[in-house]
Amino acid sequence: MRPRAGRRQARASRIAALGSAELARRIDTAVNRRAGLTDSAATDAVRLVHDAADGAAGLVIERWRDVLVVQVHEDRFSSPLDALREVLRERFDAWNVRAAYLKRFVRDRAHADASTERLHRDPQPWIGESVEPAITIRECGARFLVRPYDGFSVGLFLEQRDRRRRVRELACDRRVLNLFCYSGGFTVAAALGGSPGVTSVDLSRRYLAWCRENLVANGLAVEPHRFYASDVFEFLRRAERQSLRFDLIVIDPPTFARMRRPKRVFRFADDLERLAAGALRILEPDGLLLCSTNDRTMTHERIERAFRDAAAPRRCEVVDRPPLPPDFAGDPDYSKSVLLRVK
Ligand SMILES: C[S@@+](CC[C@H](N)C(=O)[O-])C[C@H]1O[C@@H](n2cnc3c(N)ncnc32)[C@H](O)[C@@H]1O
């Protein structure tokens, strides 16, 4: 009879071997399901594998032109990383990609160790040759600079692709405010759509610089637009005092963020009502407001109620709940979005 430890080992390697073939099958199925999306959305940036919705819990693979960014959520992804690397390496030629960068996600990012932080900023990829610090991707006629080794996030949230297009369609002749603008995805969309002036607000000066770079990458002038390095609540108070008014406000905040000065946290679920009240005070009559969130616990109803209550006695109606793009199919809770009109 085989010793107990040996039997356990054999069983483990069987599971690992099976896991790797099954992983490959699921990745291929997910990638095949997205065939044609790059043409229909006129983009070269696609989420190829979306977590449990593609039968690969804890695994997200995004394609940014010819570079892959692979997110592994370690609390849920159980296959060995070496097996995943082999599966991807074998597909490099067929997929026509030149590098893959690995992002290891731990549950609490604030407590990620220094080696994880270094990994996310290392120009040397997990697979392939290192690439330039910023690559330009296309999306529905817009261009965005993506930085594959700039940290956890690379500069664009693909789940917002169709919502950016929506903002672009709505922005003509509207003064637009983009709160929590990050690298300016919605800013670029609004400017391309013909907004005479987009105001972008973010805590980070570095992200505001990225936002300007994205405007320039689209052949747009930076001068008509305004950039504020500020806490959103501080900006909203100042904007009200100065009688600034907007026709379209985009609010796409983080679920949770720590602020260093003053030291406090932003939590969408706790701050939603205050955010709604502040934004509505500077929205013109008959103005539009798009609010999105990645907070899985949040419902459309709760967001809509917060804005309806804050708007009273003005009437606040739901124009639309812009859905997720097809590469996020099967996971409607992932990100919710509401487009409102406030009389
Ligand atoms: C999830 S990203 C927002 C995504 C962005 N709306 C987009 O379209 O790509 C979160 C951003 O909010 C910013 N942020 C977090 N807390 C903030 C605050 N209190 N005031 C202003 N910006 C904040 C961060 O610097 C970061 O750029």
The ligand as an SDF file (V2000), in Angstrom:
LIG
                    3D

 27 29  0  0  0  0  0  0  0  0999 V2000
  -11.9390   53.8390   -9.5690 C   0  0  0  0  0  0  0  0  0  0  0  0
  -11.0390   55.2470   -9.9920 S   0  0  0  0  0  0  0  0  0  0  0  0
  -12.2570   56.1480  -10.8330 C   0  0  0  0  0  0  0  0  0  0  0  0
  -12.4000   55.6700  -12.2570 C   0  0  0  0  0  0  0  0  0  0  0  0
  -12.7140   56.7590  -13.1970 C   0  0  0  0  0  0  0  0  0  0  0  0
  -13.9520   57.4080  -12.8980 N   0  0  0  0  0  0  0  0  0  0  0  0
  -12.6800   56.2990  -14.6400 C   0  0  0  0  0  0  0  0  0  0  0  0
  -13.5900   56.6550  -15.3910 O   0  0  0  0  0  0  0  0  0  0  0  0
  -11.7500   55.5880  -15.0300 O   0  0  0  0  0  0  0  0  0  0  0  0
  -10.9450   56.0890   -8.4700 C   0  0  0  0  0  0  0  0  0  0  0  0
  -10.3110   57.5000   -8.5610 C   0  0  0  0  0  0  0  0  0  0  0  0
  -10.8470   58.2820   -7.5170 O   0  0  0  0  0  0  0  0  0  0  0  0
   -9.8340   59.0900   -6.9810 C   0  0  0  0  0  0  0  0  0  0  0  0
  -10.2780   59.4470   -5.6210 N   0  0  0  0  0  0  0  0  0  0  0  0
  -10.4340   58.6410   -4.5560 C   0  0  0  0  0  0  0  0  0  0  0  0
  -10.9490   59.3180   -3.5070 N   0  0  0  0  0  0  0  0  0  0  0  0
  -11.1330   60.5860   -3.9350 C   0  0  0  0  0  0  0  0  0  0  0  0
  -11.6550   61.7660   -3.3230 C   0  0  0  0  0  0  0  0  0  0  0  0
  -12.0810   61.7650   -2.0750 N   0  0  0  0  0  0  0  0  0  0  0  0
  -11.7130   62.8810   -4.0650 N   0  0  0  0  0  0  0  0  0  0  0  0
  -11.2630   62.9080   -5.3470 C   0  0  0  0  0  0  0  0  0  0  0  0
  -10.7750   61.8180   -5.9860 N   0  0  0  0  0  0  0  0  0  0  0  0
  -10.7090   60.6720   -5.2850 C   0  0  0  0  0  0  0  0  0  0  0  0
   -8.5820   58.2430   -7.0680 C   0  0  0  0  0  0  0  0  0  0  0  0
   -7.4200   59.0400   -7.0740 O   0  0  0  0  0  0  0  0  0  0  0  0
   -8.8080   57.5130   -8.3990 C   0  0  0  0  0  0  0  0  0  0  0  0
   -8.2340   58.1960   -9.4690 O   0  0  0  0  0  0  0  0  0  0  0  0
  1  2  1  0
  2  3  1  0
  2 10  1  0
  3  4  1  0
  4  5  1  0
  5  6  1  0
  5  7  1  0
  7  8  2  0
  7  9  1  0
 10 11  1  0
 11 12  1  0
 11 26  1  0
 12 13  1  0
 13 14  1  0
 13 24  1  0
 14 15  1  0
 14 23  1  0
 15 16  2  0
 16 17  1  0
 17 18  1  0
 17 23  2  0
 18 19  1  0
 18 20  2  0
 20 21  1  0
 21 22  2  0
 22 23  1  0
 24 25  1  0
 24 26  1  0
 26 27  1  0
M  CHG  2   2   1   9  -1
M  END
$$$$
